[in-house]
């Protein structure tokens, strides 16, 4: 697993990599994670071990902005090659288009003849300057990719267009929620059934308040479904908070 985004930093990509690694380890595969070192109170350097002996290499690479390493395309080649040989790696799996380290790892892996897989986590546009630049880089990096994975069918269509990929080498593994981890406590007193015509219904939404997560639809859905529904929104620092509060 190769990416700029991994623990102790927190986020969806970080959790995805860790969870996928744990699942593969439980199935008997050997998995390692390669990322860059972190400074500050959660300093990580060298080799660390996580749950189920997941081995993590924190390479001495310099982060540039937003935890993304400075793109050099060859600066970390020696270290990366050493890790692949030492660990007897067979498949290199990169994550997230905005990770410069991922692009370098896939290009270097293909140079050495390794199989390479890429997982795309986000949707990107086609008109703004940042997306145009990133799409060109994606097309360059994935020109020789063995397989790609997307987290939704829309994401697959988006990636195929952005990177000019053959759809036959792109698979969709949709994101999902493990419902078994969100069950009521066995010791809780069961509440009586609600009367949908009189008792209010509370819907809890845990989401980033950004357009591409569908948060703009919350206010409209509330009015269309039922006026007695109360929305409780858990949010972080986001400019969309005021807009959602007004609409709801």
N, C-alpha and C positions, 0 to 999 in steps of 0.2 A: 504494500500500500504506500503510495507516494503522494504527498500533498503538503502545502504550506500550512493548512489548517488542521491542527490536531491539539489534543490536550497538552498543557493545562488551559489552552484557550477553549472557549465554549461556543457552541453553535451547532446548527443542523448537520453540516458536513462532518464536523468532528465526531458527533454522536453516531452518524451513519458509518464512518470508517471503523470506529471502535466496535459497534454492534455487529457489523459484517465480519470483522476479524474474529470476534468471539464465536459466531455461528460456524465459521469455517474451521476454527480450532476444535470445536465440539464434534465436527464431522471427521476429524483425524488429519486435517491439513496443517502444514506448518505455515505460519503467517508472521511477518514482521512489518513494522511501520517505519518509514523513513520520512523525517521532516527536519525543519531547521531548529536550532537552539533558541531558547527564550531567556530573556533577562528579567530583572526586577524581582519582586517577592516570590514569584513562582518560577524561579530559575531552573531551567532544564538543560543539561549538557551531557554529551556522551551517550551511554546506554542505560536505559531504564526498563524495568519490568512491570507490567500491569497484570490484571486478572488473568488467570489461566496461563501464566508465563508468556503473555504477549510481549514480545521484545520490541522496543522502540529505540531507533537511532535518532538522536538529536544532533545533526551535523552542524559544524561551526560555519554557518552561512549567515550573511548579513541581511536582516529584514529591511525593506525599503519603506513601505507604507502599508498600513492595514494588514500587518503580519505577512506581507508578500515579500519574498526574497528578491534581491537585485538580479534581474535576468542577465546572465553571462553566457549561457548555452554551453560553456566548457569549463567554467571555474570549479565546479564540484564534480567533474567527470571522474577524477582519480578516486575520490572517496566513494562515490556511487559504485564504481566498478569493483572496488575492494569489498564493499558490503555484499554485492550480488555474488561474487565468487566465494566469499567466506561462508555465506548462508546457503549456498547452492540453490539459488533462486531459479525458478522455471518460468514464472509469469510475473510481469510488472503491471500493477493496476494503479492508474492515476485517477485523481478525483478533482473536479471543479475547474471550470475554464479560466477563472481569474487567478489561479495559482501558477505563478511563473515556474516554480520548482517542479510542478507536475509536467509542464511542457518540456522542460529540460530532461526529466527522467524518461519520458516516453521516447524522445528523440535519441537519447543516448542508449536506451535499451534496444531499440531497433537497429542502431548502429552496430551493436554487439551481437545481434541475431536472436534476441529474446522475444518471446511472445508478449504482446502488450495489449492491455484492455483499458478503456476509458469509461468513466461514469460521469454523466452530465447531471447536474443538480438544479440548474436554473434556466429560465427563459431569457433570451436577449433579443433586442430589436434589430432592425436593419437600416435605420435612417440616421440615428445620432452618431456623432464622431467616435465615441468610445466603442459602441457596438460594431461599427464598421471595421475599426482597427482590430478588435478582438476576434471578429469573424475571419479576418485574413490570417491571423495567427493560428486559429483553430484549423483552418483549411490546410495550412502548412504542417502543423503538428500531426494531424490525423490522416495525412495522405497515405500512410502505410500502416494504419492501425489494424489489428487483427479482429477486434470486435469492440462494440460500444454498447453501453447500457444507459437507458434513460429512466427517470423516475415517474414518467407519465406518458401517455400517448401524444399529448400536445408537445411535450418536451422532445419526443422522438421526431416529430415533424419539424420542429424548430431546429434541432441539431442537424438533420439531414439537409435542410436548406442552407444553414449557416456554413457547414463544413463540406458541402458537396459530397456527402457519403452515399454509398450504395445502401438502400434501406434494408437489404437482406442481411447486412452485418450489424444491424442495430436492433437491440432487443429492448423491451419495456418491462421493467419490474416495478410496478406502482408502489408508492409509499403507502404505508398502512399503520394502523394503531393496534398494538397488542391489547385487545380488550380484556384479557385475563388479568392484566395489571391494574385495571380500573373497576374493580368490583366492590360493592358495599361491604363494610365490616361485618363479620359474622356475629359480633356481639351487639350490633346496633339494633335498636327496637324498630321493627317494621312499621312504617307509617301507613295509615289507611289510604285506600285508593282515592285519587283526586277526582273531583267533578270538573271536567274540562270547561263547562259552561259557567262555573262560579269561582272555582279556585284558580289562582294565577299559576302559570307555568314558568319556571325559571330556566333559561338556556344559558349555559356558561360557555363563553368563547375564549379560547386561549390561542392567540395568534399574533404575529407581527402585523401592525397596522399599516400595511402597504397595499397598493393597488393590486399587484399581481397575486396577492393572497386572497383576493375577493372581499376585502373588508368593506369596500364601498357598497356592497350589496346588502350589508347587514340591516341598515335602516329601512331599505325598501322591502326586504323579506319580512321584517317585523310587522310592517303595516299590512302586507298582503295576507299573511298567514292567519294571524289572530291578534286582536288588540289587547288581550289580557296577558300576552306573553311578555315577561320581563327579561331583558338581556343584561347579563353581567359579563363585562369584558375585562379580561386580564391583559394588561399591556405594559410595554416598556416605554422608553423615551421615543416618542414618535410625533411627527407633525400632524398625523391623521387623527389623533385623539380628539381634538376639538370638533372635527368634521363629523366623526361618528357619533359623538355625544349630541350634537345638534340634530342629526338625522333621526336618531333613536328617540 
